């Protein structure tokens, strides 16, 4: 028996000596990134399918969220590592007391204010619904600001109807005429216009530059995984460049059509908006300082100013982005 005990001890020690450390195990786990199931997820899908993320040492697990609330919950619970979505959601988490940082930009939202065919202007919302994702974040705040400028107040002149992501908002407009309109992005805004709904205008034309999409995460995760975060940002930049390159147009359209179950006509229209530098993805996912200031102003006007949001240096950390961009340029 003593021989067997000694053999077991030697085997156990050898196993412990050969076992990879916890940090190494973490590096082998898929990186869980959450995005909305719309055309703006193209860089994630393209980077995954073309091997760009793999070449940067990453395996992705892409979570397609149904709503901002669900995405925020998963980030706080640790079920996702990085959220690639409207950074206004990061601000909501900060207001709620969570230590979240914004590390990269992405785009201005690529949003149209889509309305029913009979809605001639903002007054057409009177007695009807504004369909939103969550009432207190991102594009709902932009729509509320526009309607307030026309003298319409939520709960008094029109109702807010939280539905979820843009696909669900599109479906709600098609199915119920009492839903006057919603802010939507490609491919749903593209298809809406093809299906007889109309746009009151692009949100950036109506309200000016706006910092919408970007990457945000828990500060503690960034502290524990700085190299993984650098690699993610560098790979995302490379995937974004691939996605909007006209040379890859047909492949990118194929990905959109397949991933979102779109007709090729809708996928082509969506890609054209994504690739438009004046409206679609911001080159290299750079954070817009002007857009960020306008986003904070919109939030303050609709939700009230919170002192914790005034000093952006407390929750915007572009050091990871700067390193990743330098690496991307060096390649």
SULFENHU-V363188 format. One record per residue. N is the residue number from 1. RES is the residue in three letters. SS is DSSP state (A for helix, B for strand, O for the rest). PHI is phi in radians with two decimals (NA if undefined). OMEGA is omega in whole degrees, 0 to 359 (none if undefined). Layout:
BEGIN
<<N/RES/SS/PHI/OMEGA> <N/RES/SS/PHI/OMEGA>>
END
This chain:
BEGIN
<<1/UNK/O/NA/181> <2/UNK/A/-1.08/179> <3/UNK/A/-1.07/181> <4/UNK/A/-1.14/178> <5/UNK/A/-1.11/180> <6/UNK/A/-1.15/178> <7/UNK/A/-1.08/179> <8/UNK/A/-1.10/181> <9/UNK/A/-1.11/181> <10/UNK/A/-1.10/180> <11/UNK/A/-1.11/181> <12/UNK/A/-1.12/180> <13/UNK/A/-1.10/180> <14/UNK/A/-1.07/180> <15/UNK/A/-1.12/179> <16/UNK/A/-1.16/181> <17/UNK/A/-1.16/183> <18/UNK/A/-1.52/183> <19/UNK/O/-1.16/178> <20/UNK/O/-1.21/178> <21/UNK/O/-1.11/182> <22/UNK/A/-1.02/181> <23/UNK/A/-1.10/179> <24/UNK/A/-1.17/177> <25/UNK/A/-1.07/180> <26/UNK/A/-1.05/181> <27/UNK/A/-1.17/182> <28/UNK/A/-1.51/180> <29/UNK/O/-1.31/176> <30/UNK/O/-1.03/176> <31/UNK/B/-1.46/184> <32/UNK/B/-1.53/181> <33/UNK/B/-2.06/182> <34/UNK/B/-1.90/177> <35/UNK/B/-2.53/177> <36/UNK/B/-1.50/181> <37/UNK/O/-1.36/177> <38/UNK/O/-2.42/187> <39/UNK/A/-1.14/181> <40/UNK/A/-1.24/175> <41/UNK/A/-1.42/184> <42/UNK/A/-0.92/181> <43/UNK/A/-1.03/178> <44/UNK/A/-1.18/180> <45/UNK/A/-1.12/182> <46/UNK/A/-1.14/180> <47/UNK/A/-1.11/178> <48/UNK/A/-1.25/184> <49/UNK/A/-1.27/182> <50/UNK/O/-1.55/179> <51/UNK/O/1.47/181> <52/UNK/A/-1.10/180> <53/UNK/A/-1.14/179> <54/UNK/A/-1.09/179> <55/UNK/A/-1.18/175> <56/UNK/O/-1.70/175> <57/UNK/O/1.40/184> <58/UNK/O/-2.15/169> <59/UNK/O/-1.98/185> <60/UNK/B/-1.65/165> <61/UNK/B/-2.06/186> <62/UNK/B/-1.66/177> <63/UNK/B/-1.70/177> <64/UNK/B/-1.75/188> <65/UNK/B/-1.48/178> <66/UNK/O/-1.56/182> <67/UNK/O/-2.80/176> <68/UNK/A/-1.09/181> <69/UNK/A/-1.06/180> <70/UNK/A/-1.12/180> <71/UNK/A/-1.12/180> <72/UNK/A/-1.09/179> <73/UNK/A/-1.08/181> <74/UNK/A/-1.16/179> <75/UNK/A/-1.14/181> <76/UNK/A/-1.18/180> <77/UNK/A/-1.32/182> <78/UNK/O/1.49/178> <79/UNK/O/-1.34/172> <80/UNK/O/-2.22/181> <81/UNK/O/-1.68/185> <82/UNK/B/-2.36/173> <83/UNK/B/-1.81/177> <84/UNK/B/-1.95/189> <85/UNK/B/-2.83/180> <86/UNK/B/-1.08/185> <87/UNK/O/-1.23/174> <88/UNK/A/-1.03/176> <89/UNK/A/-1.16/175> <90/UNK/A/-1.11/179> <91/UNK/A/-1.10/178> <92/UNK/A/-1.08/178> <93/UNK/A/-1.14/179> <94/UNK/A/-1.12/177> <95/UNK/A/-1.02/180> <96/UNK/O/-1.41/174> <97/UNK/O/1.74/181> <98/UNK/O/-1.62/182> <99/UNK/O/-1.58/185> <100/UNK/B/-2.03/176> <101/UNK/B/-2.16/175> <102/UNK/B/-1.76/187> <103/UNK/B/-2.06/185> <104/UNK/B/-2.81/174> <105/UNK/B/-1.56/180> <106/UNK/B/3.04/182> <107/UNK/B/-2.95/184> <108/UNK/O/-1.55/181> <109/UNK/O/1.97/182> <110/UNK/O/0.91/189> <111/UNK/B/-1.75/167> <112/UNK/B/-1.97/173> <113/UNK/B/-1.56/185> <114/UNK/B/-1.49/182> <115/UNK/B/-2.36/175> <116/UNK/O/-1.11/184> <117/UNK/O/-1.04/182> <118/UNK/O/-1.55/180> <119/UNK/O/-1.53/184> <120/UNK/O/-1.49/182> <121/UNK/O/-3.00/183> <122/UNK/A/-1.07/180> <123/UNK/A/-1.09/179> <124/UNK/A/-1.20/178> <125/UNK/A/-1.47/183> <126/UNK/O/-1.01/179> <127/UNK/O/1.33/182> <128/UNK/O/-2.21/186> <129/UNK/B/-1.91/165> <130/UNK/B/-1.74/182> <131/UNK/B/-1.49/185> <132/UNK/B/-2.34/172> <133/UNK/O/-1.37/173> <134/UNK/O/-2.23/188> <135/UNK/O/-1.13/190> <136/UNK/O/-1.88/180> <137/UNK/O/-2.45/167> <138/UNK/A/0.84/194> <139/UNK/A/-1.27/174> <140/UNK/A/-1.08/180> <141/UNK/A/-1.18/177> <142/UNK/A/-1.10/180> <143/UNK/A/-1.12/179> <144/UNK/A/-1.08/178> <145/UNK/A/-1.13/179> <146/UNK/A/-1.09/181> <147/UNK/A/-1.20/177> <148/UNK/A/-1.11/178> <149/UNK/A/-1.14/177> <150/UNK/O/-1.68/178> <151/UNK/O/1.48/181> <152/UNK/O/-1.84/181> <153/UNK/O/-1.94/180> <154/UNK/B/-1.07/179> <155/UNK/O/1.52/180> <156/UNK/O/-1.97/182> <157/UNK/O/-1.76/177> <158/UNK/B/-2.60/181> <159/UNK/B/-1.96/171> <160/UNK/B/-1.51/181> <161/UNK/B/-2.16/179> <162/UNK/B/-1.19/183> <163/UNK/O/-2.11/185> <164/UNK/O/2.29/188> <165/UNK/O/-1.13/187> <166/UNK/A/-1.07/178> <167/UNK/A/-1.09/178> <168/UNK/A/-1.22/178> <169/UNK/A/-1.18/177> <170/UNK/A/-1.05/179> <171/UNK/A/-1.06/181> <172/UNK/A/-1.12/179> <173/UNK/A/-1.22/180> <174/UNK/A/-1.19/188> <175/UNK/A/-1.63/188> <176/UNK/O/-2.53/181> <177/UNK/O/-1.17/178> <178/UNK/O/-1.24/174> <179/UNK/B/-1.50/188> <180/UNK/B/-1.22/183> <181/UNK/B/-3.06/180> <182/UNK/B/-2.82/173> <183/UNK/B/-1.47/183> <184/UNK/B/-2.44/178> <185/UNK/B/-2.15/181> <186/UNK/O/-1.09/7> <187/UNK/O/-1.55/188> <188/UNK/A/-1.21/176> <189/UNK/A/-1.15/179> <190/UNK/A/-1.11/181> <191/UNK/A/-1.22/180> <192/UNK/A/-1.01/180> <193/UNK/A/-1.21/176> <194/UNK/A/-1.30/183> <195/UNK/O/-1.68/175> <196/UNK/O/1.78/171> <197/UNK/O/-1.33/182> <198/UNK/B/-2.37/181> <199/UNK/B/-1.94/172> <200/UNK/B/-1.44/178> <201/UNK/B/2.36/173> <202/UNK/B/-1.26/184> <203/UNK/A/-1.11/178> <204/UNK/A/-1.21/176> <205/UNK/A/-1.30/183> <206/UNK/A/-1.39/187> <207/UNK/A/-2.19/181> <208/UNK/O/1.59/182> <209/UNK/O/-0.98/183> <210/UNK/O/-2.59/176> <211/UNK/O/-1.53/182> <212/UNK/O/-1.84/186> <213/UNK/B/-1.21/178> <214/UNK/B/-3.12/180> <215/UNK/B/-1.98/176> <216/UNK/B/-2.48/186> <217/UNK/B/-2.84/176> <218/UNK/B/-1.25/181> <219/UNK/A/-1.05/182> <220/UNK/A/-1.12/178> <221/UNK/A/-1.10/179> <222/UNK/A/-1.10/179> <223/UNK/A/-1.10/184> <224/UNK/A/-1.44/186> <225/UNK/O/-2.32/185> <226/UNK/A/-1.09/182> <227/UNK/A/-1.24/177> <228/UNK/A/-1.13/180> <229/UNK/A/-1.17/176> <230/UNK/A/-1.01/181> <231/UNK/A/-1.11/179> <232/UNK/A/-1.09/183> <233/UNK/A/-1.12/179> <234/UNK/A/-1.10/180> <235/UNK/A/-1.18/179> <236/UNK/A/-1.11/179> <237/UNK/A/-1.04/179> <238/UNK/A/-1.11/179> <239/UNK/A/-1.19/178> <240/UNK/A/-1.13/178> <241/UNK/A/-1.04/179> <242/UNK/A/-1.09/187> <243/UNK/A/-1.12/184> <244/UNK/A/-1.77/179> <245/UNK/O/-1.22/180> <246/UNK/A/-0.95/179> <247/UNK/A/-1.16/181> <248/UNK/A/-1.84/187> <249/UNK/A/-0.94/185> <250/UNK/A/-1.13/178> <251/UNK/A/-1.16/179> <252/UNK/A/-1.15/177> <253/UNK/A/-1.10/178> <254/UNK/A/-1.04/181> <255/UNK/A/-1.11/180> <256/UNK/A/-1.08/182> <257/UNK/A/-1.08/183> <258/UNK/A/-1.28/185> <259/UNK/A/-1.22/184> <260/UNK/A/-1.90/179> <261/UNK/O/0.97/183> <262/UNK/O/-1.84/167> <263/UNK/O/-1.24/182> <264/UNK/A/-1.14/179> <265/UNK/A/-1.08/180> <266/UNK/A/-1.17/180> <267/UNK/A/-1.09/178> <268/UNK/A/-1.15/179> <269/UNK/A/-1.13/179> <270/UNK/A/-1.13/180> <271/UNK/A/-1.06/180> <272/UNK/A/-1.04/178> <273/UNK/A/-1.30/178> <274/UNK/A/-1.06/187> <275/UNK/O/-1.49/179> <276/UNK/O/-1.38/185> <277/UNK/O/-1.11/179> <278/UNK/O/-1.46/184> <279/UNK/O/-2.35/186> <280/UNK/O/-1.54/182> <281/UNK/B/-1.08/173> <282/UNK/O/-1.29/180> <283/UNK/A/-0.89/179> <284/UNK/A/1.02/175> <285/UNK/A/0.98/181> <286/UNK/O/-1.28/177> <287/UNK/O/-1.29/179> <288/UNK/O/-1.63/180> <289/UNK/A/-1.15/178> <290/UNK/A/-1.14/178> <291/UNK/A/-1.08/180> <292/UNK/A/-1.17/178> <293/UNK/A/-1.09/179> <294/UNK/A/-1.17/177> <295/UNK/A/-1.11/178> <296/UNK/A/-1.12/180> <297/UNK/A/-1.13/178> <298/UNK/A/-1.08/179> <299/UNK/A/-1.10/181> <300/UNK/A/-1.12/181> <301/UNK/A/-1.17/186> <302/UNK/A/-1.75/185> <303/UNK/A/-1.97/183> <304/UNK/O/1.65/183> <305/UNK/O/-1.34/176> <306/UNK/O/-2.11/187> <307/UNK/A/-1.02/182> <308/UNK/A/-1.19/182> <309/UNK/A/-1.72/186> <310/UNK/O/-1.21/182> <311/UNK/O/-1.61/186> <312/UNK/A/-1.19/179> <313/UNK/A/-1.13/180> <314/UNK/A/-1.36/183> <315/UNK/O/-2.40/172> <316/UNK/B/-1.92/181> <317/UNK/O/-2.15/182> <318/UNK/O/-1.63/181> <319/UNK/A/-1.14/178> <320/UNK/A/-1.13/180> <321/UNK/A/-1.10/181> <322/UNK/A/-1.06/179> <323/UNK/A/-1.14/182> <324/UNK/A/-1.13/180> <325/UNK/A/-1.15/178> <326/UNK/A/-1.10/178> <327/UNK/A/-1.16/181> <328/UNK/A/-1.11/180> <329/UNK/A/-1.24/182> <330/UNK/A/-1.34/182> <331/UNK/O/-1.34/none>>
END
